[in-house]
Structure formats: C-alpha cells, structure tokens
Amino acid sequence: MKTKNQSKEIIKLAHGGGGRLSQQLIEQVFLPVFGNEMLNRMDDSAVFNVLHSRLAFTTDSFVVHPIFFPGGDIGKLAICGTVNDLAVAGARPMYISVGFIIEEGCFLDDLKRIVASAKEAADEAGVMIVTGDTKVVEKGHGDQVFINTSGIGVFEHERIVSGSNAKEGDCIVVNGPLGRHGMAVITTREGLGFQTRIDSDVAPLNHLIDVMFSSTDQIHAVRDATRGGLATVLNEIAGQSGVSIEIDEAKIPVTDDVKGACEILGFDPLYVANEGIVVACVGADAADNMVQSMKKEKYGARSSVIGRITGSSDGEVLLRTEIGSHRILDQLSGEQLPRIC
Amino acid sequence: MKTKNQSKEIIKLAHGGGGRLSQQLIEQVFLPVFGNEMLNRMDDSAVFNVLHSRLAFTTDSFVVHPIFFPGGDIGKLAICGTVNDLAVAGARPMYISVGFIIEEGCFLDDLKRIVASAKEAADEAGVMIVTGDTKVVEKGHGDQVFINTSGIGVFEHERIVSGSNAKEGDCIVVNGPLGRHGMAVITTREGLGFQTRIDSDVAPLNHLIDVMFSSTDQIHAVRDATRGGLATVLNEIAGQSGVSIEIDEAKIPVTDDVKGACEILGFDPLYVANEGIVVACVGADAADNMVQSMKKEKYGARSSVIGRITGSSDGEVLLRTEIGSHRILDQLSGEQLPRIC
C-alpha cells in the first residue's frame, strides 16, 4: 500500500485494447494477486463443477463508442459477446446478467432502444436475462451507457475445449469475412462518408458453434476473434498451445468494402475486431465436413479453411502472403481501435 | 425505434439511487422488455436449477466516489456487495467475476491497491475470483475505476428465502449500527473534517448469515440494507410480502459519530447506505436465539431485534419514535447520496 511513495505510472488507453499492454496488465497486476488454477488458464470463460453440473462462467464490460453503429448497438453487442464467450468454451449459454452504468443526461429513448436490442439478441440466442443492476454517474464521468454482461453456460457433453489444446496438423477454420465490426464502428465514429455502409458482423454464434460441435469431435480449440482480431486470437492459441500457425492470405475472407476502408485508414483487417467470427482448430480429417455443415447456417455461409497448425513452437503465427512470401503476425502492443467493444 | 421523433426525456442521477426513480426505471424500461419469471421477482439474486444443482446468480456495478474511503475501497466493496447478495438469497457464495472499466490516466498503484483489497475480501469470504475483464476509456469518459462483479452461489439446503415471504408476527433483526458506509463515503468525498473518522461497515456477511440460517429454519426474508438504507429495504420487503412493518426508534442501533454527522449534514441514518448490514424477518419464537448466535460473530456483536411485522397491508413501514408517536418511513424518490456504491 504505497500511498506516501506512490509511483506515477498510469493506465493508458492501450491497456484496454486486447493487445500486449492488456496482457501485461493482466499478468503484472491481476494474475499475481487474483491468480488461481481457473483464472490462470486465461480462457474467456471459467469452467468448474458445481455439485454435479459442469458450468462455464464469463464476464465482459462494453464501452463501445458510439453506442449505435451500423448492424447493431451496445445492447446487442453486450449479449452477443457474452453468449459467444460461453459458446466457444463448449458450453450452452443459458443465463445472462446485465449491469448498466448510465451517464446522467443519457436519453431515455436511447436506453429503450438498447434494451430492446439486447432482448432481441437474447431471444435469438435462446438465453434468459435473469438479473441486472443500474447505476447512474454524473455527466462527464461516464459516456452515455456502459454495459456489463456476465453469463452462465452448461456443458451437455464431456468435451474439454480450451485455447491450449490445439494440435499439430489441425486446420484453422473461420466462419466469414473479417474486420466488419471494427470498421463499422470506426467509420461511424469518425463520420467517414464511405459510399457503402459497413455493417458490423455482431451476432450470437452459439447455434453455429452447436452445429460445429455436432459435426465432429475433433475440435481442439475454438475462440471468437474479437478485440485485436484474427491475428491476436491466433497468437493467443499459438502461445497457449505451444504451436506455430500458418495462415494463407489468399484464403482469408475480407470483403471489398472492409478492404477499401482499411487501406484508406491504414488498418490491417487481420487485427480489426470482429463480433461474429469464430475461429476453430480442428483435426484435418474433420475440417471439410465441418465447413460444409457450417455453410448451411445463417452465420456460416462463408466458412472456410484458412490455414493450419504447422508444428510446435513458442507461439509463432505466420501469414503466407498472396505473392508467396511469409510475414510474422505478431501480437499488437496496444490496439488499433480504442472502445470497439 | 423512435429516432426521428425522439422524446427529450433524460436519465437523472436519481435514477441510479435505489429509490423510487430507480424502481420506475426498472418497471418502465427494463421489466417490460427483459421481464421473465425470475427477473420479475426483483430479488438481488436470480435463483434457478442447472441440471441437478440449485444456483443463485447476481450482478452489481460499483461506481463509488471516492474509490478509497475509511474502512475500504471500491475493490473490497465490489467483492462484499456481490458476496452479500448471494448470501442473503440463502446461497453459499462460490465464484466471482470481476470486470474493470478504467479511466485513462488512473494511477497503476491505485489499481494495485484495489486489486489487493478485492483479493483480501474474497479470501475472507471464501470465494474464488474465476474470470475477469478490463476495459479502458479515455480521460473524461469514466471516473478512475468502475468495477462490475457478478457471482454464483450454490444452495446447500432446501430453504427458499425471498423478499416476498415475510410473515405476520416476524421479528425484524439487524446485525449492527446503521449508516456507516454512506457517512464514511460522503464525509470523505466532501472533505469534511469531523473529529472522529467514520469507517465504512463494508464486510462480507456470508459467514454471519450461515450462522443465522444454522440457528433456525424460521428465517422468512433476509436482505442486505445497501442503497437507500434500512428504510428502503424494509419498504421493499413490506411491498413484496404485502405486510406492514413497525420498527422501534429506541432499538435501532446508530453510533454517535454517524448520528452527529447525519444531523449536521441533514441526512436520516435510516436512509443512508450500509455495506455490512443484514436485515432478517424471522419467526418470533426463533428471534432471540438467533440474535444470541449472531452476537458471537465478528460482524454480529451488536445484533438486535428492532421491530416486527404487524399485519398484512400494501407495504406500509412505520417508525415508532422515541417519544411514542408514529412516522411513516416512505420510499425515497431519488437518493440522498449519489455514487455511494
């Protein structure tokens, strides 16, 4: 408790960006104190047994700015984010809590829209909002609406899925084009008048993930590619599993509108946040069959294999470019886009 | 989705205060949309069965200002608040999530103190922090640190405790002096130089509540008296159970320092927030025995019976004053103290 001799080190915006600084904060501040077997796994959900039930438990706070963006809003985002975290843990999302921190002066109608949109997403996902909380802070001490959602899921099978189980030879599968959420938010925030409106991909992925798990028992790792995008989540899987990953630029789906906006604004779509993208490491024999099943689903029409796990390493992720060269996809130190979720 | 014809109604600070405006917000905005059997009960925790286990699930966001106050800080508060919500539901608190929303520029050392204090409270309560999240917002769009904690508890017995089960004839029991938390925060915030420092009562009450449940099976309602104080929680119990409550001013424990500060600042200690006070409605035959058991506990030394449930009504709470007259303890419309938790 150094109050007299306090260091002047401060929290920077990049500490919240999901990149290297975020990880440092977790590793240097949170884990040494809070650390326990469950937390140390650093998966998106904690998994534990309560009496005779195996449960997943996850939490996320949402501070996206602006709170409304093409394709969604902070309410839909908050539900989908937590639903997806539970689903990628291999659990069936069931119960959700919603905590609002509202800035004084926020329009009641905006709040109502957000609530309606959260409810719609919860209904689509088939989860129940069972408990909640509301706090209000003075004008200038918040930013319209922040939402925390926590969620409980149950395991209906014996599979254990974790970021640390990816295996050499696995195929890397994604369900659709990358970078939509981040670019939807940033182009709206900056008021950029692109001809085509980019809609966020925010969606509840639990039904799609159900289909994936039903199609094979060879899924070794599943993650949603949110803050920091595909490159960040692949780095996390590679690090946790001790493997090297190679993805093939020619096979990575990115739509032209996102590609164009990224080029103009200087972003790399591989690092841009998604809110409807699932990444799976799946045994090579099972991958094609799983992709075919995914393609029949609402959020899986553009599913494809984009790369593979090439061997063991301390966590290297390589991009094979369209001209055949290789580039290391490193972890971001900060973030490209603050307040994207 | 009235975007073109949006009403100008806005959220006020008092909508977050735990009083009548908070309740209106919940009843007019959240319940009509999110409403379901569990949420509509409006208890602090949702209770449901997962496979063969009965669980309690609760969430709270903490925006207390200042983040450090005599007797505690936002970290300790966030853990105790969620532990207590689970415990008053009759569940054993087990797993906690912690989500931080940090304002850019917050001192890293402050964050470390908060984390250490949260851990200490979790250890005392015997709960495990199993999952977490960190977001950072720009300077001026937050206020140092906001914390959300959600928690899961398990039921180890078949009792059903709810705010709606209080019965005529029950004694009202509290475990100690009222108003400490609110006055600790407000005197610190305003920099008031009272001679005696008032320490917050913030504490994990789960062990005390264990003792209460072990001493009798006649506990019909248990609540912690947080935002809005004892008067508000008694109004909630009276309303939910359809009973009238009478408490006896002469028997209500308030320490001299709190009494003095309240008099100077114009507060009523019955409406001031506590973070270590449990209120129980317990069968008259069992009350004395339960109070004796409570008095042996760390947070129960000053436990006493302060009133009783006098009959059925639409939720009237009366205070019998020290001179023998009666005063209605109504629900607050706003709040006495913003950002107290």
Contacts between the chains, C-beta under 8 A, distances in Angstrom:
chain1	res1	chain2	res2	distance
A	1	B	113	5.8
A	1	B	116	7.5
A	2	B	109	5.7
A	3	B	113	7.9
A	6	B	107	6.5
A	6	B	109	4.7
A	6	B	110	7.9
A	7	B	107	7.7
A	7	B	108	6.8
A	7	B	109	5.5
A	8	B	107	7.3
A	9	B	107	7.1
A	9	B	108	4.2
A	9	B	109	7.1
A	10	B	104	7.8
A	10	B	105	5.2
A	10	B	106	6.5
A	10	B	107	5.9
A	10	B	108	6.3
A	11	B	102	5.1
A	11	B	103	7.6
A	11	B	104	6.2
A	11	B	105	6.7
A	11	B	106	4.5
A	11	B	107	7.7
A	11	B	108	6.3
A	11	B	111	6.7
A	11	B	136	6.0
A	12	B	104	6.3
A	12	B	136	7.2
A	13	B	104	4.9
A	13	B	136	5.3
A	13	B	137	7.9
A	13	B	138	6.2
A	14	B	136	7.6
A	15	B	102	7.2
A	15	B	134	7.2
A	15	B	136	5.1
A	16	B	102	6.8
A	16	B	134	5.8
A	16	B	135	4.8
A	16	B	136	2.8
A	16	B	137	7.5
A	17	B	136	7.5
A	22	B	134	6.5
A	25	B	134	6.3
A	26	B	134	7.0
A	29	B	108	7.2
A	29	B	111	6.0
A	29	B	112	5.9
A	29	B	115	5.9
A	30	B	115	6.2
A	30	B	132	6.3
A	30	B	134	7.6
A	33	B	112	7.9
A	33	B	115	4.9
A	33	B	116	5.8
A	33	B	119	4.8
A	34	B	98	7.3
A	34	B	115	6.9
A	34	B	118	7.6
A	34	B	119	5.8
A	34	B	122	7.9
A	34	B	129	4.6
A	34	B	132	7.1
A	36	B	128	5.9
A	36	B	129	7.3
A	36	B	130	7.3
A	38	B	128	7.0
A	38	B	130	4.5
A	38	B	131	7.5
A	39	B	129	6.4
A	39	B	130	5.9
A	39	B	131	6.8
A	39	B	132	7.1
A	44	B	131	7.9
A	45	B	131	6.4
A	46	B	95	6.8
A	46	B	97	7.7
A	46	B	130	3.6
A	46	B	131	4.2
A	48	B	95	6.6
A	48	B	130	6.7
A	50	B	50	7.3
A	50	B	53	4.9
A	50	B	55	6.6
A	50	B	94	7.1
A	50	B	152	7.2
A	50	B	154	5.4
A	51	B	52	6.5
A	51	B	53	4.2
A	51	B	154	6.5
A	52	B	51	6.4
A	52	B	52	4.9
A	52	B	53	6.5
A	53	B	50	4.9
A	53	B	51	4.1
A	53	B	52	6.5
A	53	B	53	4.7
A	55	B	50	6.6
A	55	B	152	7.5
A	57	B	95	5.8
A	57	B	97	6.4
A	57	B	130	6.1
A	57	B	131	5.8
A	57	B	152	6.1
A	58	B	97	7.2
A	58	B	131	5.6
A	59	B	97	3.6
A	59	B	98	7.4
A	59	B	99	4.8
A	59	B	131	5.6
A	59	B	132	6.6
A	59	B	133	5.3
A	59	B	148	6.9
A	59	B	150	5.7
A	60	B	99	6.7
A	60	B	133	4.9
A	61	B	99	4.3
A	61	B	100	7.5
A	61	B	101	5.2
A	61	B	133	5.5
A	61	B	135	4.9
A	61	B	148	6.0
A	62	B	135	7.7
A	63	B	101	6.1
A	63	B	135	4.8
A	63	B	137	5.2
A	63	B	142	8.0
A	65	B	141	7.8
A	94	B	50	7.1
A	95	B	46	6.8
A	95	B	48	6.5
A	95	B	57	5.8
A	97	B	46	7.7
A	97	B	57	6.4
A	97	B	58	7.2
A	97	B	59	3.6
A	97	B	150	5.2
A	98	B	34	7.3
A	98	B	59	7.4
A	99	B	59	4.9
A	99	B	60	6.7
A	99	B	61	4.3
A	99	B	148	5.1
A	99	B	150	7.7
A	100	B	61	7.5
A	101	B	61	5.2
A	101	B	63	6.1
A	101	B	101	7.3
A	101	B	146	5.9
A	102	B	11	5.1
A	102	B	15	7.2
A	102	B	16	6.8
A	103	B	11	7.5
A	104	B	10	7.7
A	104	B	11	6.2
A	104	B	12	6.3
A	104	B	13	4.9
A	105	B	10	5.2
A	105	B	11	6.7
A	106	B	10	6.4
A	106	B	11	4.5
A	107	B	6	6.5
A	107	B	7	7.7
A	107	B	8	7.3
A	107	B	9	7.1
A	107	B	10	5.9
A	107	B	11	7.8
A	108	B	7	6.8
A	108	B	9	4.2
A	108	B	10	6.3
A	108	B	11	6.3
A	108	B	29	7.2
A	109	B	2	5.7
A	109	B	6	4.8
A	109	B	7	5.5
A	109	B	9	7.1
A	110	B	6	7.9
A	111	B	11	6.7
A	111	B	29	6.1
A	112	B	29	5.9
A	112	B	33	7.9
A	113	B	1	5.8
A	115	B	29	5.9
A	115	B	30	6.3
A	115	B	33	4.9
A	115	B	34	6.9
A	116	B	1	7.6
A	116	B	33	5.8
A	118	B	34	7.6
A	119	B	33	4.8
A	119	B	34	5.8
A	122	B	34	7.9
A	128	B	36	5.9
A	128	B	38	7.0
A	129	B	34	4.6
A	129	B	36	7.3
A	129	B	39	6.4
A	130	B	36	7.3
A	130	B	38	4.5
A	130	B	39	5.9
A	130	B	46	3.6
A	130	B	48	6.7
A	130	B	57	6.1
A	131	B	38	7.5
A	131	B	39	6.9
A	131	B	44	7.9
A	131	B	45	6.5
A	131	B	46	4.2
A	131	B	57	5.7
A	131	B	58	5.6
A	131	B	59	5.6
A	132	B	30	6.4
A	132	B	34	7.1
A	132	B	39	7.1
A	132	B	59	6.6
A	133	B	59	5.3
A	133	B	60	4.9
A	133	B	61	5.5
A	133	B	148	8.0
A	134	B	15	7.2
A	134	B	16	5.9
A	134	B	22	6.5
A	134	B	25	6.3
A	134	B	26	7.0
A	134	B	30	7.6
A	135	B	16	4.8
A	135	B	61	4.9
A	135	B	62	7.7
A	135	B	63	4.8
A	135	B	339	7.8
A	136	B	11	6.0
A	136	B	12	7.3
A	136	B	13	5.3
A	136	B	14	7.7
A	136	B	15	5.1
A	136	B	16	2.8
A	136	B	17	7.5
A	136	B	338	7.5
A	137	B	13	7.9
A	137	B	16	7.5
A	137	B	63	5.2
A	137	B	143	6.3
A	137	B	146	7.9
A	137	B	339	6.4
A	138	B	13	6.3
A	138	B	338	7.1
A	138	B	339	7.6
A	140	B	140	6.7
A	141	B	65	7.8
A	141	B	142	7.0
A	141	B	143	4.2
A	142	B	141	7.0
A	142	B	142	6.3
A	142	B	143	7.2
A	143	B	137	6.3
A	143	B	141	4.1
A	143	B	142	7.2
A	146	B	101	5.9
A	146	B	137	7.9
A	146	B	146	7.2
A	148	B	59	6.9
A	148	B	61	6.0
A	148	B	99	5.1
A	148	B	148	3.7
A	148	B	150	7.6
A	150	B	59	5.7
A	150	B	97	5.2
A	150	B	99	7.7
A	150	B	148	7.6
A	150	B	150	3.6
A	152	B	50	7.2
A	152	B	55	7.6
A	152	B	57	6.1
A	152	B	152	6.8
A	154	B	50	5.4
A	154	B	51	6.5
A	338	B	136	7.5
A	338	B	138	7.1
A	339	B	135	7.8
A	339	B	137	6.4
A	339	B	138	7.6
